[in-house]
Amino acid sequence: MAVPKVCGLETEYGILVRGADNNPVTASALLINAYTGAAQEQVAFDLIAEDPQRDARSPDPLDPYEFDPELEYTPVNAVLTNGARYYVDHAHPEMSTPEVRTPREAVIWDRAGEEIIRQSMTAAQRLVPDGAEILIHKNNSDGKGNSYGCHENYLVDRGLPFGKVISAVMAHFVTRQVFAGAGKVGCELPGMASDSVSFQISQRADFFEEEVGLETTVRRPIVNTRDEPHCDPAKYRRLHVIAGDANMSEVATFLKVASTAMLLAAAEDDPMMEMPALANPVRAITQVSHDPTLTAVVSTYEGTTVRAIEVQWQLFEIARLWVERTGGEAVGEEDCNLALRQWEQILSGLESDPLTVADRVDWVAKQRLINAYADRHNVVAGSASLRAIDLQYHDMRPSKGLASRCGLVTLVDGNEVQQATTHPPTSTRAYFRGRCVERYGHDIIAANWDSMVFDIGVDPLRRVPMDDPLRGTAELVANVIDNSATAVDLVAALAEPIG
């Protein structure tokens, strides 16, 4: 039986300082410190268990983590009271949502991340020189050949061979951009002129060079092999997905996560299931992106050709049959049913008239904006003004962002989002992390996804492990936290079984 598809999103935001020194690293640090300084006592993220070079193809994924009592962490790397991680990643502010149990929860805490970014901008604006402004965009490309990611993470059964994981998701990652692409003016594929593609479906497609691999910033693979489970490595792996766009549409975010989770669960329940296979996924991902007419065909492993939408219909049917057979428990029955309805409606709309799904698909909404502006002002394709509209679609300033003016369908309530900016989900270990940061922040030396380190006033420091993403939930630990006035009380209480 498929394991519960605990999931999460990591979004790197584009950052620019207008009217002052435009150092993105400094600006990112200012942004995050302004928020954490105003909102909470900062708890540093513990980097001791981070090993981005651990490869899923390695024969030995179970090497234990070493505990170094000299904890090393960067100061601009905070754990928030909602269980999220907020930090500087290279030259970008990154928001990693807490672990969530359902795709709908992923949308809620992704939206909460957007609100935290906006609050950070307001707090940071008071610290920059007069006339300067920090601009943040939820996009994936600077238009100069540099890309930054929106990554996804899914809990996967360690017993499913990684080769089966690859076959379950490869064709999906190449073709799901038809409903999850954020759209882009121009081309950034090496060897092609920037104006050789006037408009394409995906922000990220031009940047993939390998089918499978470990890297994330060079030689980017469609399927990433980083093997950091952040939980019990004997039971689970974490599929780290880098082949996706940052979405402004809640429906696109929801369906991107839900469809991937369902296909992974289907592969776990039936490892021998036959999935669509493409002959050249790297070439296909750009072929699909460069053709917003959706008529381009790509080669299959069997030697035939197929359109991206036809691949998506095949995958939809696999997911539908899995839900029919299992009830969708591993992903969530209600979320599965909503995802199947949206998936079917959007594929049908894309085939008949893409404009009918402009309220749910980012690239269609953006293309409609750009075409309307070009027609109204007689602007040629690929012009600077159209590139500016492309960028403004992702602008996080409420008064400037264009996505909010496109009539995009929402799935979550604004009150849920506001609550999620400061409160963790109740259904995963993120609840324990977030509540502890809120209640005992001054006694926490560092925290990461699968442990927290407390200073209770006597040596040694106490590391509390959280090896199971489905423990540390409100059901299991709320009473323990509520009844522990201090970190000393909590650590003592945790010495007893909590269920």
N, C-alpha and C positions, 0 to 999 in steps of 0.2 A: 504494500500500500504506500502511495506517495507520501513523503513527509510534508508537513505544513509549509507552505511557501512564504515563510517570513521574508520580507523584502525591505528595500530602502533605496533612496536616491541620493546621489552626490552631484551637486551643481556648482560648477565654476562659473562665476560671473565675470563678464568683461568690465574693466574699470578704466576710467579716464579722468584726469584732473584738468579742468579747463581754466586757464587764467593763472596758473602757478606751475611750479616744478612738477612735471608729469612722470614721477617715478612710481610705477604701479605697485611695487613691493611695499614702499613706504605708505602709499595711499591705502593699500589693502590693510596694512597693520593699523593705520589710523582709524579706518572704518570699523574694524572689529573691536579695537580697544575702546573706541568711543561708545560702542553699544554695551560691551560687557562692563565697562566702568560705570555706566549709567543704570544698567538693568540688574546687575548681580555681582556678587563677589566672584572673581574669576577662579575657576578650577581648571587646571591645565590638563590637556590630553596627554596620556602616558604613551610614549612611543616605543616602549620596551618590546612590545609584541609585533611591531610593524616590520614586515620583511617582504618588500615588494618583489624580491628576486625569487621567492619560492614559487616553483612552477608546478602546475597541475600534472604535467607529464613526468615529473620526477617519480621514481619508484618508492621513495620514502617520504610521505607527507606527514609522518607522525613524530618528527623530531620535537622534543619538548622545548618550550620556551625557557631561556635562561632568565633568572631573576637577578637583576643588577641593583643592589641597594642604592647605588648612586643614580637616582632617576634622572634621565636626561629628557628634556622636552623644550620646545620652543615656547616663549611666553605668549606669542600670538597664536594660540592653539587651544581654544576653550571648549569645555563641555558645558552645555546650557541646562537650565532647569527642565526643559522639555525633552531632555535626553539626547539632543542633537550635538554634533561637533561643528564648530565654527572656527575657521582657521585660514591662514595664508598658505595657498598651495602654489608654489613657484611665484608667479606674478599675478595671482588672482585671489580674491576672496572666495572661499568655498564653503558651502553649507551642505553638510551631510545630515540627512534626516535621521531621527531615531529609527530603530527597527520597528516595523509594523507588521500586523498579521494579515491585512487585506489590501488589495489595490486601492480601494476607496480611502483607507487610512493613509496610504502613500500620497494621495492627492491632498488630503487635509494637511499633512505635515510638510509637503512640498510648498503648498500655498502659505503655510505659516513661515517657511523660510523666506519667501518673497516679502512678507510683512516685516520680518526681522531686518532684512536688507533695507527696506524703506525707513524703518526706525533708525537703523545705523546711519543712513545718509543724513537724516535730520540731526542726529547727535554729532556726527563728524563735521557737518557744515559749520557748526559754531566754532570749530577749531582751525579752519583753513583761513588764509589771508582774505581780506576784503576783496571782492571781485572775483574770487576763485570759486569753483564749483566742482564737486565730485559727481560724476555721472556713472551710473551702473546700468548694464544691459544684460538681460538673460538671453544670451545668444551663444553662438559657438565659433565665430570667426571674426577676425579683425579686418578682413578684406585685403590683407597684405601677405597672405600665405601662412598665417598662424591660426591654429585652432585650439580650442579649449573645450572640455567635455561636460556632458551630463551623463553620469554613469549610473547604472542600476546594479543591484545586488539581490541574489535569490539564494535561499537555503536549498541545498540539493543533497540527496542521499549519497553518502560516500560510496555505497555499494553499486551505484550506477557508473559504469566505466566512462572515463572522460570522452572517449571516442563516441559513445552514444549521446553524451551531452552535446558534442559538436554537431552531430547529424540532426539532433532535435531542433537546433536553433539557427544553423547556418543560413538556410534558405529564408527563414523568417527574418533574420537581421538584415538580409539583403533587400527584402521586398516589403517589410512592414512600414517603410518610409512612405508608402502611398497613403497611409492614414496618420503616420506619426512624424512625417517630415515637417520642419519649420519653415522651409522655403528660403531661397537666397537669390539675389540679383548677381549675375556674373558667375565666373568659374575660377577656381583656384587649384585645378588639377595641374601638376607639373607637366610642362611641355605644351600646354594649351594657353592661348591668349585669354585674358580675363573677360573679354567681351565676346568670346566664341560661343558662350551659352548665355542667352539673355536672362533666363530665369530657370532655376532648377528646384527640385522638390526638397532636397536635404541640405542642411548647413554643413554636415560632416562628411558626406559621401566622398568628396574629392581627396580626403586625407587618409584613406585606407590603402595599405600597400601589401599586406599579407593576409592569408586566410586565417591562420592560427599562429599565435605567438605571445610572448610575455610582455613586450614593451607597451607603453601607453602614450608616449610623446614622440617617438620616432618609430618608423616601420610599423605603424599602427595596424594591428590585426583586427579582423572582423570578430573573431572569437578570441578573447583574452584568456591566457592560461594562468594568471596569478592565483596561487593557491594559499590564500590566507583565510581560513574559515572563520576566524574570530569566535570559535566555539570548539566543541570536542572534535578534533580532527579524525578520530576513529569512526565517528558516526556521520559527520557532515562535511560537505565542501560548500564554499560560497562561490557561485558563478558571478564573476565581476564583468559587467557588460559595459563596453565603451562605445559601441556602435549605435549611438542614438543621439537625437537632437534634444535640446532644451525646449520644452513646449510651453507656450502661453495658454493653450487650450486645455482645460481640465479634462475634457473627454479624451483628447489625444494622450495625455499623461496616463489616465486611467486605463485606456485600452492597450497602450504600449506595455504597461506592467501586467495587466490581467491576461492578455493573450500569451505573453512569454511565460508567465507562471503556469497557465493551463497546459501549454505544450511541454514544459519540463515535467509537470506532474504526470502527463500522459506517457512520457518516455519512461518515467520511473515505474509506472504500473504495468507497462508492456515494453520492455527494452528491445524486443524484436520488431516493434512497430516500424513500418516503412514510411520514411519521411521524404518529401520532395528533396532532390539533390541537384545542384547546379554544376555545370562543367567548369566555370571560371567565376567564382563569386566576387573576386576583386574587380574584375572587369564589369561584372553584372551590376555591382552596387552603383557605379557611376553611370552605366547605361540607363538604369532605372531613374536615377536622380535627374539626369540631363533631359528627360523626356516628360514634361508635365502633361503632354497629350495622352499619356498612359498607353500608347500603342506600340512602343518598342518591345521587341522580343529578346529574350536571353536564352542561351544554350543550356540544355539540361545534361545531366550526367549520362542519360540514355541516348543522347545524340539528337533529340528533338529540340524544338524551340517553344517558348511559352512566355506569356506576358506576366508581369509582376502580379496583377490582380488575379490571374488564374492560379498562381502559386498561393496567394492569400486565400482563395476559395478552398483550395485543398487543405490548407492548414486550419481554416475555420471548421471544416467538416471533421477533421481529426479532433479538434477541441470540443466540438458539439457532441460527438459520440462519446468522448471521455466523460463529459458532464452527465450525459444520459446514463452511462454505465455506472458511474461512481457517486453521482450527486454533487460532485465538485467540492467535496469537503476539504481537500487540501488547500484550496484557494479561497473557499467561502461560497456557499451555494448562491446567495443573493448577488454577490459580485459577479459570479460566473454567468448567471442569467442576464444581468444587465450588460455585461461585456459581449455576450453572444448577440444580444439584440442590437447593440451599437455597431458591432463588427459587421453584421449582416446588412444593416441599413446603410452604413458608410460605403461598403464595397458596392452595393447596388447603386447608390447615389453617384459614386465615382464613375461607374460604367455608363449610367444614363445621362447625367448632367452634373459635373463636379460642383457647380455653384449651389446645388441643393444641400451640400454638406459644408458650406463655407462657415457655418456657425459651430463646427466641431473640428475641422481640419485646418491646422495653422497655415499650411502652404497655400491652400485654396483661398483662405481669408486674405492672406498677404498678396497673393497674385491679383485678386479682385481690387484691392486698394491701389496697387501699382498700375494696373491697366486703366483704372478710372482716372488716375492722375495723369498718366501719359496721354490718354485721349483728350482730356480736358485742356491740357497745356501744350499739346502737340510735341511731346518730349520723345526722343528716340530711345529705343531699348538700351539698357545698360548705362544710361547717363548718370552723372553724379547725383542728381536730384532723386532719381529712383533708388540709388544705393542709400541715400539718406533716409528715405521712407522705409526701406528694408530695415535699417538700424533702429529707427524710431518705433517700429512695431514692438521691439523688445525693451524699450526704455522703461526703467523702473520708477521714474517720476510719475506720480498719478496724473499730473496735469499735462504730461507730454506723451506718455505711452499710447501708441495707436491700437494695440491689441484690445485694450479695454473698450474701444469704441467700435469694435467690429461685430458686436452682438453674439459673442461666443457663449455657448451654453455652459452653465455652471452645474456642478454635481454636488457641491458641498455648501453648507451655510456659512455666512460670514462670521457668525458667532462661534461656530466650531473652529474656524481658522484662528480667530483671536485667542480663544482658549488654548489652542495648540501652540501658540507662540511661547507660552510659559509653562504649560503642563504636558507631561509625557503621555504616550499611549498607555492604556491599562493592560494590554493583551500580550506584552512581551517584557523581557528583562529591562527594556528602556524605562519602564515604570520605576524600578528600583534605582537605577542610575539617576534619573531626573529628580525623584523625591529626595534622594540622599544629597544631591548637589544643593537643592533648595533648603533642606533642613540642617545639614551638617557641613555646609560648604567650607567653613573655616577650618574644619578638621580633616579635609580630604586633600592629600598631597597631590594625587593625580588619579585620573580615571581613563579607561579605554572601553572598548566594546565588551570585553569579556572579563574585566576585573576592575576593582577600585582599591586604592591604597589609602588607609586611614592612619592618622597620627593621633593616638589616644593618650599621649602624654608619657608613655613608657616604651622603652625599646623592646622588641623591634617594631618597625612599622607593620601594620596588619593589612595584608592583601586579601581581599574578599573575592574569590573566583566566581565568575558567572558563565560557566561553560555551556549552558543550555539556553538558547534564545527564548524558549517558551516557559522558563522559570523566572522568578523575580517579578511576576505579574502582580497586579493589584489584588487579585484573589488570594495569592499566596503570601504577600508581604505587607499589604497595607496596614494590617493590625500591628505587625511587628514594628513598623516605622512609627505609626501613630503613638504607640505605647513606649517608645524609646526617646526620652527627652534629650539624650546626648549621644554622641558617637560611641562613647564607652558603653552605654546601655545597649546600643544597637549591636556592637560587635559581640557583646556577651550573649544577647538574645540569639544571634545567628549561630552561636555554638551549638544551639539546640536545633533539631530537625524542624524545617518549616513546611513540610508537606511534599 
